């Protein structure tokens, strides 16, 4: 009688068309819908957090729902432009320099989280100054909702059969159509679970259980550290980008790790700074 492991081992890659549906000549991809779902759910959750005055310093929310509604457009631009430019500079610069039109070919590599984070950070600083919003509080509210986008984005990566994991013989291994006739870790699902579900719950516990928003910058630090640790862990199971490979040895350092290590220090600094500032105001 076959065991559960035997059944999992013979499960084929789910045959899901990357195109969710078409409207005439316009094809709507799951990847695009993932971005929309992440932004809309994050926006709805952010409005709920912003509306709860008791969560914020002085029991007064620093941002209105109207301001959040305006910010969603800024955030979308920061994520998309920063994510694409980050991928080009961190992962694909030589190829783009040889053929600049490649920068527009999103099917030859997609988005970089670290680039999207940089783009969104710049946008948040500009928006906060323009609207007289404490910048650390805006950082915090965005950090609390980013896991929605990370979760849906990684699910879309899985559907597209991209960013798959290293070769493995674990029972839940998947043979991706684009990954050759080899069983691989479904590393996209590992990331969806850690960077999406687990990180969202951890941040919610700090927001609602520990009232951490009253220390501006602390939630930002938790998110940055949490993402970096999750990403570094999953990099041990994820196949590095073909054009870069391993930066050290044959099974060790990857670009994802290099970009994530400084985030741990940055996150710790943000948490310590937030606690120090909160103590000074007592």
Backbone as CSV, one residue per row, in Angstrom:
resi,resn,N_x,N_y,N_z,CA_x,CA_y,CA_z,C_x,C_y,C_z
1,UNK,0.858,-1.200,0.000,0.000,0.000,0.000,0.892,1.248,0.000
2,UNK,0.659,2.202,-0.936,1.524,3.379,-1.016,1.373,4.285,0.203
3,UNK,2.480,4.864,0.629,2.457,5.792,1.755,2.125,7.194,1.256
4,UNK,1.914,8.087,2.220,1.640,9.483,1.846,2.815,10.063,1.078
5,UNK,4.041,9.696,1.480,5.228,10.193,0.785,5.258,9.705,-0.666
6,UNK,4.848,8.447,-0.877,4.811,7.918,-2.246,3.832,8.703,-3.109
7,UNK,2.666,9.006,-2.544,1.657,9.738,-3.304,2.135,11.143,-3.637
8,UNK,2.782,11.798,-2.663,3.292,13.143,-2.915,4.391,13.117,-3.980
9,UNK,5.188,12.054,-3.961,6.325,11.978,-4.873,5.894,11.867,-6.326
10,UNK,4.676,11.382,-6.580,4.250,11.206,-7.968,3.270,12.295,-8.403
11,UNK,3.056,13.295,-7.535,2.154,14.385,-7.905,2.787,15.225,-9.008
12,UNK,2.119,15.426,-10.127,2.694,16.225,-11.212,2.597,17.713,-10.885
13,UNK,3.386,18.509,-11.600,3.282,19.953,-11.464,1.886,20.384,-11.908
14,UNK,1.188,21.201,-11.116,-0.178,21.591,-11.490,-0.196,22.325,-12.829
15,UNK,-1.023,21.868,-13.718,-1.103,22.425,-15.063,-2.005,23.655,-15.041
16,UNK,-1.433,24.776,-14.613,-2.170,26.033,-14.527,-1.624,26.985,-15.583
17,UNK,-2.485,27.462,-16.430,-2.081,28.401,-17.473,-1.646,29.716,-16.819
18,UNK,-0.429,30.224,-17.126,0.007,31.514,-16.564,-0.941,32.658,-16.891
19,UNK,-1.735,32.494,-17.967,-2.733,33.501,-18.335,-4.048,33.159,-17.629
20,UNK,-4.483,34.029,-16.728,-5.705,33.773,-15.971,-6.927,33.826,-16.882
21,UNK,-6.997,34.859,-17.714,-8.092,34.980,-18.675,-7.707,36.035,-19.714
22,UNK,-8.455,36.066,-20.786,-8.181,37.022,-21.865,-9.425,37.836,-22.167
23,UNK,-9.204,39.093,-22.497,-10.278,39.980,-22.943,-9.897,40.444,-24.343
24,UNK,-10.431,39.751,-25.350,-10.017,40.034,-26.717,-8.539,39.715,-26.870
25,UNK,-7.750,40.659,-27.391,-6.308,40.411,-27.556,-5.510,40.618,-26.263
26,UNK,-6.176,41.121,-25.223,-5.494,41.422,-23.960,-5.471,40.197,-23.053
27,UNK,-4.262,39.721,-22.721,-4.100,38.554,-21.842,-3.786,39.027,-20.428
28,UNK,-4.575,38.566,-19.471,-4.372,38.911,-18.063,-3.639,37.758,-17.385
29,UNK,-2.411,38.018,-16.914,-1.591,36.980,-16.307,-1.807,36.919,-14.793
30,UNK,-1.605,35.713,-14.249,-1.692,35.534,-12.797,-0.698,36.431,-12.078
31,UNK,0.462,36.648,-12.691,1.484,37.474,-12.038,0.976,38.897,-11.824
32,UNK,0.300,39.433,-12.842,-0.272,40.770,-12.697,-1.379,40.812,-11.674
33,UNK,-2.223,39.768,-11.674,-3.299,39.703,-10.690,-2.743,39.576,-9.277
34,UNK,-1.589,38.907,-9.139,-0.964,38.768,-7.822,-0.570,40.134,-7.277
35,UNK,-0.011,40.987,-8.135,0.353,42.334,-7.701,-0.892,43.115,-7.282
36,UNK,-1.954,42.996,-8.075,-3.193,43.712,-7.760,-3.765,43.229,-6.433
37,UNK,-3.816,41.896,-6.246,-4.364,41.331,-5.008,-3.545,41.755,-3.803
38,UNK,-2.217,41.720,-3.926,-1.360,42.107,-2.813,-1.538,43.564,-2.436
39,UNK,-1.612,44.434,-3.438,-1.769,45.867,-3.174,-3.141,46.168,-2.571
40,UNK,-4.202,45.572,-3.118,-5.552,45.858,-2.627,-5.777,45.322,-1.209
41,UNK,-5.322,44.089,-0.942,-5.483,43.544,0.407,-4.618,44.299,1.408
42,UNK,-3.403,44.658,0.991,-2.550,45.448,1.863,-3.161,46.804,2.164
43,UNK,-3.743,47.420,1.154,-4.403,48.719,1.329,-5.587,48.611,2.301
44,UNK,-6.405,47.560,2.156,-7.556,47.378,3.046,-7.105,47.159,4.495
45,UNK,-6.047,46.366,4.671,-5.530,46.099,6.014,-4.911,47.371,6.595
46,UNK,-4.206,48.140,5.763,-3.600,49.392,6.227,-4.672,50.373,6.684
47,UNK,-5.791,50.438,5.971,-6.889,51.326,6.377,-7.449,50.927,7.735
48,UNK,-7.509,49.626,7.979,-8.002,49.148,9.269,-7.048,49.533,10.399
49,UNK,-5.753,49.375,10.149,-4.763,49.738,11.167,-4.787,51.245,11.416
50,UNK,-4.847,52.010,10.327,-4.828,53.470,10.459,-6.065,53.995,11.189
51,UNK,-7.180,53.289,11.063,-8.422,53.748,11.691,-8.462,53.473,13.195
52,UNK,-7.541,52.659,13.694,-7.526,52.302,15.118,-6.567,53.231,15.857
53,UNK,-7.101,54.323,16.393,-6.262,55.318,17.061,-5.491,54.749,18.244
54,UNK,-6.055,53.764,18.913,-5.425,53.231,20.125,-4.096,52.534,19.847
55,UNK,-3.804,52.234,18.586,-2.558,51.554,18.251,-1.378,52.509,18.133
56,UNK,-1.654,53.816,18.045,-0.630,54.780,17.663,-0.157,55.636,18.834
57,UNK,0.991,56.295,18.687,1.470,57.186,19.754,0.447,58.263,20.081
58,UNK,0.210,58.462,21.368,-0.765,59.472,21.782,-2.189,59.113,21.449
59,UNK,-2.432,57.864,21.061,-3.771,57.392,20.692,-4.391,58.215,19.570
60,UNK,-3.538,58.650,18.656,-3.999,59.403,17.479,-3.279,58.853,16.248
61,UNK,-4.043,58.412,15.257,-3.446,57.886,14.036,-2.745,59.004,13.273
62,UNK,-1.543,58.756,12.761,-0.810,59.809,12.051,-1.202,59.948,10.580
63,UNK,-2.076,59.061,10.096,-2.428,59.084,8.678,-3.912,58.812,8.511
64,UNK,-4.550,59.539,7.612,-5.985,59.385,7.379,-6.231,58.367,6.268
65,UNK,-7.473,57.903,6.180,-7.827,56.968,5.117,-7.674,57.617,3.740
66,UNK,-7.977,58.910,3.663,-7.830,59.614,2.387,-6.372,59.648,1.952
67,UNK,-5.476,59.898,2.905,-4.056,59.902,2.580,-3.580,58.519,2.139
68,UNK,-4.094,57.482,2.786,-3.748,56.119,2.380,-4.245,55.828,0.968
69,UNK,-5.432,56.321,0.654,-5.977,56.123,-0.692,-5.083,56.779,-1.743
70,UNK,-4.544,57.953,-1.405,-3.633,58.633,-2.333,-2.293,57.893,-2.429
71,UNK,-1.853,57.354,-1.313,-0.535,56.720,-1.269,-0.478,55.442,-2.085
72,UNK,-1.592,54.753,-2.270,-1.568,53.464,-2.961,-1.007,53.598,-4.382
73,UNK,-1.281,54.728,-5.041,-0.747,54.947,-6.391,0.768,55.127,-6.324
74,UNK,1.220,55.908,-5.354,2.653,56.108,-5.170,3.343,54.776,-4.880
75,UNK,2.739,53.985,-3.996,3.331,52.704,-3.608,3.451,51.770,-4.807
76,UNK,2.408,51.716,-5.629,2.432,50.836,-6.798,3.573,51.217,-7.738
77,UNK,3.768,52.517,-7.948,4.859,52.969,-8.816,6.218,52.616,-8.217
78,UNK,6.356,52.800,-6.902,7.619,52.481,-6.246,7.953,51.011,-6.340
79,UNK,6.945,50.157,-6.127,7.158,48.707,-6.189,7.549,48.270,-7.596
80,UNK,6.783,48.699,-8.594,6.999,48.235,-9.968,8.308,48.782,-10.551
81,UNK,8.517,50.097,-10.450,9.734,50.679,-11.018,10.974,50.231,-10.252
82,UNK,10.877,50.271,-8.923,12.021,49.840,-8.121,12.325,48.370,-8.306
83,UNK,11.276,47.548,-8.369,11.476,46.117,-8.539,12.140,45.780,-9.853
84,UNK,11.706,46.444,-10.915,12.286,46.158,-12.234,13.723,46.669,-12.332
85,UNK,13.956,47.910,-11.878,15.304,48.459,-11.933,16.248,47.667,-11.029
86,UNK,15.729,47.216,-9.883,16.558,46.416,-8.990,16.985,45.124,-9.635
87,UNK,16.072,44.468,-10.347,16.439,43.218,-11.026,17.522,43.466,-12.067
88,UNK,17.382,44.560,-12.810,18.364,44.866,-13.849,19.743,45.096,-13.236
89,UNK,19.819,45.936,-12.198,21.115,46.289,-11.630,21.738,45.153,-10.819
90,UNK,20.920,44.393,-10.092,21.463,43.346,-9.230,21.716,42.029,-9.964
91,UNK,20.900,41.751,-10.996,20.935,40.415,-11.583,21.215,40.366,-13.080
92,UNK,20.969,41.444,-13.810,20.997,41.313,-15.278,21.676,42.478,-15.978
93,UNK,22.524,43.238,-15.289,23.095,44.450,-15.864,23.943,44.195,-17.111
94,UNK,24.850,43.196,-17.125,25.664,42.990,-18.335,24.816,42.744,-19.583
95,UNK,23.759,41.934,-19.441,22.908,41.639,-20.598,22.163,42.892,-21.062
96,UNK,21.713,43.728,-20.124,20.999,44.951,-20.489,21.943,45.949,-21.151
97,UNK,23.188,46.022,-20.679,24.153,46.926,-21.302,24.440,46.507,-22.731
98,UNK,24.459,45.183,-22.973,24.680,44.703,-24.344,23.477,44.974,-25.235
99,UNK,22.280,44.868,-24.642,21.053,45.075,-25.415,20.042,45.820,-24.534
100,UNK,20.052,47.162,-24.564,19.207,47.951,-23.674,17.715,47.616,-23.748
101,UNK,17.243,47.152,-24.899,15.823,46.827,-25.023,15.438,45.694,-24.082
102,UNK,16.423,44.924,-23.615,16.158,43.824,-22.683,15.541,44.339,-21.381
103,UNK,15.791,45.599,-21.053,15.224,46.175,-19.825,13.701,46.126,-19.836
104,UNK,13.119,46.134,-21.027,11.666,46.089,-21.155,11.135,44.665,-21.279
105,UNK,12.031,43.702,-21.456,11.615,42.318,-21.665,11.465,41.619,-20.313
106,UNK,10.341,41.840,-19.662,10.148,41.301,-18.316,10.073,39.783,-18.311
107,UNK,9.893,39.157,-19.482,9.895,37.697,-19.544,11.318,37.144,-19.444
108,UNK,12.336,37.995,-19.587,13.732,37.585,-19.390,14.183,37.997,-17.991
109,UNK,13.478,37.555,-16.982,13.763,37.980,-15.619,12.743,39.021,-15.214
110,UNK,12.328,38.982,-13.976,11.224,39.851,-13.578,11.577,40.957,-12.619
111,UNK,11.211,40.779,-11.359,11.302,41.841,-10.373,12.214,41.419,-9.229
112,UNK,12.841,42.404,-8.612,13.685,42.164,-7.445,12.996,42.741,-6.218
113,UNK,12.853,41.918,-5.161,12.252,42.450,-3.935,13.099,43.583,-3.376
114,UNK,14.413,43.401,-3.354,15.275,44.423,-2.761,15.186,45.738,-3.543
115,UNK,15.023,45.643,-4.860,14.817,46.848,-5.652,13.470,47.480,-5.368
116,UNK,12.423,46.641,-5.259,11.098,47.157,-4.931,11.082,47.823,-3.573
117,UNK,11.816,47.250,-2.608,11.902,47.848,-1.274,12.563,49.214,-1.334
118,UNK,13.632,49.315,-2.110,14.324,50.599,-2.253,13.417,51.640,-2.900
119,UNK,12.734,51.234,-3.980,11.831,52.163,-4.663,10.699,52.620,-3.771
120,UNK,10.112,51.701,-3.012,9.019,52.050,-2.120,9.495,52.942,-0.987
121,UNK,10.709,52.702,-0.490,11.251,53.543,0.588,11.401,54.978,0.130
122,UNK,11.920,55.178,-1.075,12.068,56.535,-1.618,10.701,57.200,-1.749
123,UNK,9.734,56.447,-2.254,8.378,56.982,-2.427,7.763,57.338,-1.074
124,UNK,7.964,56.491,-0.067,7.401,56.765,1.257,7.974,58.042,1.859
125,UNK,9.272,58.243,1.711,9.901,59.453,2.256,9.320,60.696,1.580
126,UNK,9.199,60.651,0.259,8.657,61.797,-0.481,7.205,62.058,-0.095
127,UNK,6.398,60.996,-0.002,4.985,61.153,0.327,4.815,61.660,1.754
128,UNK,5.594,61.133,2.675,5.479,61.553,4.076,5.814,63.032,4.228
129,UNK,6.854,63.486,3.573,7.232,64.907,3.670,6.189,65.802,3.025
130,UNK,5.643,65.348,1.932,4.647,66.167,1.227,3.361,66.291,2.033
131,UNK,3.021,65.267,2.826,1.757,65.254,3.551,1.917,65.414,5.057
132,UNK,3.105,65.790,5.507,3.374,66.032,6.933,3.014,64.819,7.791
133,UNK,3.428,63.639,7.335,3.201,62.391,8.063,4.542,61.943,8.647
134,UNK,4.584,61.539,9.918,5.842,61.024,10.482,6.351,59.859,9.638
135,UNK,7.547,59.987,9.100,8.027,59.020,8.124,8.159,57.613,8.711
136,UNK,8.570,57.485,9.976,8.704,56.157,10.566,7.355,55.482,10.740
137,UNK,6.321,56.254,11.022,4.985,55.671,11.148,4.472,55.194,9.794
138,UNK,4.795,55.928,8.733,4.403,55.473,7.396,5.177,54.207,7.034
139,UNK,6.468,54.178,7.372,7.244,52.949,7.176,6.565,51.769,7.864
140,UNK,6.125,52.001,9.108,5.549,50.914,9.905,4.269,50.356,9.291
141,UNK,3.392,51.245,8.870,2.108,50.767,8.354,2.306,50.015,7.041
142,UNK,3.252,50.453,6.230,3.544,49.739,4.981,4.204,48.398,5.289
143,UNK,5.153,48.392,6.228,5.829,47.148,6.596,4.844,46.100,7.088
144,UNK,3.817,46.534,7.805,2.840,45.599,8.372,2.017,44.891,7.312
145,UNK,1.904,45.482,6.117,1.023,44.911,5.095,1.770,44.319,3.896
146,UNK,3.081,44.546,3.808,3.853,44.026,2.671,3.747,42.507,2.509
147,UNK,3.651,41.716,3.602,3.557,40.265,3.416,2.414,39.807,2.512
148,UNK,1.344,40.591,2.394,0.281,40.226,1.453,0.850,40.125,0.040
149,UNK,1.591,41.144,-0.369,2.170,41.152,-1.705,3.191,40.050,-1.896
150,UNK,3.998,39.798,-0.855,5.000,38.741,-0.953,4.344,37.378,-1.137
151,UNK,3.270,37.138,-0.402,2.580,35.854,-0.504,2.036,35.627,-1.909
152,UNK,1.276,36.572,-2.419,0.668,36.394,-3.741,1.720,36.381,-4.847
153,UNK,2.782,37.165,-4.673,3.836,37.171,-5.678,4.528,35.831,-5.800
154,UNK,4.809,35.180,-4.651,5.472,33.876,-4.687,4.536,32.791,-5.219
155,UNK,3.249,32.893,-4.934,2.299,31.936,-5.501,2.277,32.072,-7.022
156,UNK,2.339,33.320,-7.505,2.376,33.548,-8.954,3.659,32.987,-9.556
157,UNK,4.782,33.115,-8.846,6.036,32.510,-9.323,5.886,31.007,-9.476
158,UNK,5.190,30.377,-8.530,4.978,28.928,-8.591,4.112,28.562,-9.794
159,UNK,3.038,29.306,-9.993,2.153,29.048,-11.132,2.914,29.193,-12.451
160,UNK,3.785,30.197,-12.521,4.561,30.430,-13.740,5.691,29.416,-13.923
161,UNK,5.967,28.616,-12.883,7.064,27.657,-12.971,8.415,28.335,-13.052
162,UNK,8.596,29.449,-12.289,9.846,30.202,-12.321,10.415,30.323,-10.903
163,UNK,11.683,30.666,-10.824,12.373,30.810,-9.528,12.255,29.537,-8.706
164,UNK,12.374,28.382,-9.383,12.226,27.115,-8.686,13.462,26.808,-7.864
165,UNK,13.337,25.725,-7.080,14.379,25.376,-6.126,15.458,24.458,-6.673
166,UNK,16.355,24.084,-5.779,17.463,23.207,-6.135,16.974,21.762,-6.273
167,UNK,17.808,20.937,-6.868,17.489,19.525,-7.039,17.338,18.858,-5.674
168,UNK,16.363,17.964,-5.559,16.118,17.303,-4.284,15.364,15.997,-4.512
169,UNK,15.360,15.164,-3.460,14.568,13.933,-3.508,13.533,13.903,-2.385
170,UNK,13.184,15.082,-1.834,12.168,15.116,-0.787,10.825,14.695,-1.384
171,UNK,9.928,14.133,-0.572,8.651,13.615,-1.101,7.788,14.655,-1.801
172,UNK,7.934,15.922,-1.396,7.079,16.962,-1.991,7.774,17.687,-3.152
173,UNK,8.839,17.110,-3.674,9.548,17.725,-4.793,8.628,17.856,-6.011
174,UNK,8.937,18.833,-6.844,8.131,19.118,-8.026,9.034,19.139,-9.258
175,UNK,8.556,18.566,-10.352,9.259,18.648,-11.636,8.630,19.800,-12.415
176,UNK,9.342,20.912,-12.488,8.810,22.099,-13.160,9.034,21.981,-14.673
177,UNK,8.062,22.367,-15.483,8.204,22.270,-16.936,9.421,23.017,-17.473
178,UNK,9.806,24.118,-16.779,10.932,24.924,-17.247,12.235,24.558,-16.551
179,UNK,12.196,23.583,-15.657,13.377,23.235,-14.880,14.034,21.940,-15.260
180,UNK,13.729,21.437,-16.446,14.318,20.181,-16.880,13.633,18.986,-16.223
181,UNK,14.040,17.790,-16.557,13.385,16.579,-16.029,13.890,16.209,-14.635
182,UNK,13.953,17.215,-13.744,14.512,16.974,-12.422,13.523,17.400,-11.344
183,UNK,13.526,16.662,-10.243,12.692,17.018,-9.099,13.374,18.134,-8.311
184,UNK,12.613,19.160,-7.992,13.175,20.338,-7.329,12.346,20.751,-6.122
185,UNK,12.974,21.495,-5.218,12.243,22.092,-4.108,11.249,23.119,-4.668
186,UNK,9.998,23.121,-4.198,9.070,24.202,-4.554,9.373,25.421,-3.679
187,UNK,10.529,26.023,-3.902,11.007,27.089,-3.016,10.088,28.312,-3.032
188,UNK,9.330,28.485,-4.120,8.382,29.603,-4.153,7.348,29.460,-3.025
189,UNK,6.928,28.219,-2.764,5.943,27.981,-1.706,6.574,28.151,-0.329
190,UNK,7.850,27.808,-0.204,8.541,28.058,1.069,8.539,29.556,1.368
191,UNK,8.837,30.340,0.334,8.877,31.794,0.515,7.486,32.360,0.793
192,UNK,6.480,31.834,0.095,5.112,32.299,0.331,4.711,32.056,1.784
193,UNK,5.115,30.896,2.328,4.773,30.576,3.699,5.512,31.424,4.712
194,UNK,6.832,31.580,4.518,7.640,32.315,5.488,7.492,33.831,5.346
195,UNK,7.719,34.335,4.134,7.685,35.780,3.918,6.260,36.320,3.904
196,UNK,5.304,35.450,3.590,3.917,35.882,3.536,3.162,35.584,4.810
197,UNK,2.787,34.330,5.018,1.901,33.977,6.130,2.571,34.170,7.488
198,UNK,3.747,33.557,7.686,4.405,33.632,9.001,4.750,35.068,9.362
199,UNK,5.348,35.798,8.434,5.749,37.174,8.726,4.540,38.066,8.978
200,UNK,3.450,37.849,8.248,2.235,38.628,8.480,1.707,38.409,9.895
201,UNK,1.687,37.160,10.347,1.189,36.850,11.686,2.108,37.411,12.773
202,UNK,3.402,37.326,12.555,4.349,37.893,13.531,4.147,39.401,13.660
203,UNK,4.053,40.076,12.524,3.854,41.531,12.546,2.522,41.900,13.192
204,UNK,1.468,41.124,12.899,0.157,41.392,13.509,0.225,41.230,15.022
205,UNK,0.988,40.249,15.498,1.140,40.050,16.941,1.813,41.256,17.579
206,UNK,2.808,41.820,16.904,3.469,43.012,17.438,2.555,44.231,17.370
207,UNK,1.792,44.355,16.280,0.909,45.513,16.117,-0.219,45.504,17.141
208,UNK,-0.922,44.374,17.243,-2.106,44.317,18.097,-1.818,43.796,19.510
209,UNK,-0.871,42.873,19.631,-0.588,42.307,20.942,0.352,43.138,21.779
210,UNK,1.395,43.692,21.155,2.409,44.453,21.888,2.323,45.949,21.640
211,UNK,1.344,46.373,20.813,1.155,47.803,20.522,2.463,48.462,20.070
212,UNK,3.181,47.758,19.211,4.508,48.211,18.805,4.475,49.457,17.922
213,UNK,3.329,49.795,17.350,3.250,51.009,16.537,3.455,52.267,17.377
214,UNK,3.316,52.126,18.689,3.550,53.273,19.572,5.037,53.608,19.671
215,UNK,5.884,52.723,19.158,7.321,52.985,19.051,7.662,53.055,17.570
216,UNK,7.487,54.223,16.933,7.669,54.331,15.485,9.012,53.780,15.007
217,UNK,8.948,52.897,14.026,10.138,52.288,13.465,10.348,50.852,13.913
218,UNK,9.695,50.451,15.011,9.924,49.101,15.521,9.347,48.045,14.568
219,UNK,8.129,48.254,14.088,7.517,47.303,13.156,8.335,47.211,11.873
220,UNK,8.862,48.342,11.436,9.731,48.340,10.260,10.937,47.437,10.486
221,UNK,11.548,47.565,11.667,12.699,46.740,11.991,12.366,45.261,12.032
222,UNK,11.214,44.924,12.622,10.787,43.522,12.683,10.596,42.974,11.277
223,UNK,9.955,43.760,10.418,9.729,43.299,9.039,11.041,43.086,8.300
224,UNK,11.939,44.059,8.374,13.194,43.972,7.631,14.007,42.765,8.096
225,UNK,14.083,42.576,9.415,14.804,41.410,9.947,14.111,40.113,9.552
226,UNK,12.799,40.085,9.716,12.038,38.877,9.417,12.150,38.466,7.964
227,UNK,12.051,39.443,7.074,12.192,39.116,5.652,13.588,38.599,5.352
228,UNK,14.604,39.294,5.862,15.980,38.913,5.564,16.278,37.495,6.037
229,UNK,15.861,37.160,7.252,16.115,35.818,7.780,15.371,34.760,6.963
230,UNK,14.123,35.062,6.579,13.345,34.125,5.760,13.999,33.915,4.406
231,UNK,14.421,35.001,3.790,15.025,34.921,2.452,16.338,34.151,2.484
232,UNK,17.181,34.431,3.489,18.459,33.730,3.589,18.222,32.230,3.778
233,UNK,17.252,31.877,4.612,16.939,30.466,4.840,16.499,29.787,3.541
234,UNK,15.590,30.429,2.811,15.060,29.813,1.590,16.121,29.754,0.495
235,UNK,17.102,30.663,0.521,18.151,30.644,-0.499,18.933,29.329,-0.491
236,UNK,18.928,28.612,0.634,19.605,27.319,0.690,18.840,26.252,-0.103
237,UNK,17.592,26.548,-0.470,16.767,25.608,-1.221,16.432,26.117,-2.623
238,UNK,16.721,27.368,-2.888,16.355,28.000,-4.153,17.527,27.971,-5.130
239,UNK,17.243,27.677,-6.374,18.265,27.688,-7.426,18.646,29.138,-7.715
240,UNK,19.943,29.471,-7.682,20.334,30.860,-7.967,20.083,31.210,-9.429
241,UNK,19.985,32.494,-9.716,19.774,32.933,-11.092,20.896,32.418,-11.984
242,UNK,20.507,31.896,-13.140,21.465,31.221,-14.022,22.627,32.113,-14.425
243,UNK,22.360,33.412,-14.657,23.410,34.301,-15.132,24.417,34.659,-14.044
244,UNK,24.072,34.373,-12.769,24.974,34.676,-11.659,25.535,33.421,-11.001
245,UNK,24.667,32.431,-10.786,25.096,31.222,-10.104,25.466,31.499,-8.661
246,UNK,26.303,30.630,-8.099,26.771,30.820,-6.728,27.953,31.776,-6.724
247,UNK,27.953,32.716,-5.803,29.022,33.705,-5.748,30.267,33.160,-5.072
248,UNK,30.091,32.157,-4.204,31.210,31.504,-3.530,30.986,30.002,-3.574
249,UNK,31.958,29.238,-4.078,31.841,27.794,-4.105,30.777,27.313,-5.065
250,UNK,30.321,26.094,-4.833,29.324,25.485,-5.713,27.967,25.313,-5.044
251,UNK,27.868,25.637,-3.792,26.593,25.409,-3.109,26.424,26.345,-1.921
252,UNK,26.876,27.597,-2.093,26.921,28.442,-0.915,26.300,29.808,-1.180
253,UNK,27.111,30.842,-1.305,26.620,32.213,-1.284,25.895,32.588,-2.576
254,UNK,24.721,33.238,-2.428,23.959,33.710,-3.581,23.747,35.217,-3.466
255,UNK,23.320,35.838,-4.566,23.057,37.271,-4.554,21.935,37.602,-3.572
256,UNK,20.922,36.731,-3.483,19.842,36.965,-2.531,20.344,37.050,-1.105
257,UNK,21.335,36.218,-0.761,21.925,36.265,0.577,22.700,37.559,0.785
258,UNK,23.515,37.927,-0.210,24.336,39.133,-0.105,23.464,40.363,0.131
259,UNK,22.342,40.442,-0.568,21.452,41.593,-0.427,20.660,41.558,0.875
260,UNK,20.518,40.370,1.468,19.705,40.230,2.675,20.495,40.381,3.968
261,UNK,21.771,40.012,3.967,22.567,40.108,5.195,22.563,41.519,5.790
262,UNK,22.794,42.588,5.004,22.767,43.935,5.595,21.399,44.305,6.158
263,UNK,20.334,43.689,5.642,18.992,44.000,6.122,18.817,43.582,7.582
264,UNK,19.512,42.526,7.999,19.415,42.101,9.401,19.952,43.199,10.308
265,UNK,21.123,43.735,9.962,21.709,44.819,10.765,20.830,46.057,10.731
266,UNK,20.286,46.372,9.563,19.415,47.538,9.437,18.153,47.370,10.279
267,UNK,17.574,46.164,10.257,16.381,45.910,11.038,16.631,45.998,12.529
268,UNK,17.741,45.438,12.979,18.094,45.517,14.400,18.303,46.966,14.826
269,UNK,18.980,47.734,13.971,19.187,49.153,14.269,17.853,49.886,14.390
270,UNK,16.915,49.613,13.486,15.615,50.280,13.517,14.850,49.945,14.798
271,UNK,14.909,48.692,15.237,14.214,48.308,16.464,14.842,48.962,17.692
272,UNK,16.172,48.965,17.763,16.856,49.587,18.896,16.603,51.085,18.932
273,UNK,16.637,51.716,17.754,16.369,53.148,17.677,14.956,53.474,18.147
274,UNK,13.985,52.641,17.721,12.593,52.889,18.104,12.410,52.770,19.620
275,UNK,13.003,51.749,20.230,12.892,51.586,21.678,13.582,52.715,22.431
276,UNK,14.731,53.143,21.926,15.453,54.248,22.563,14.642,55.544,22.512
277,UNK,14.055,55.828,21.339,13.236,57.030,21.211,12.011,56.982,22.095
278,UNK,11.378,55.801,22.183,10.187,55.648,23.028,10.547,55.848,24.501
279,UNK,11.728,55.363,24.925,12.158,55.514,26.316,12.421,56.974,26.655
280,UNK,12.956,57.729,25.701,13.255,59.142,25.946,11.992,59.970,26.125
281,UNK,10.876,59.497,25.539,9.637,60.259,25.601,8.792,59.921,26.838
282,UNK,9.241,58.945,27.630,8.497,58.587,28.842,8.713,59.606,29.944
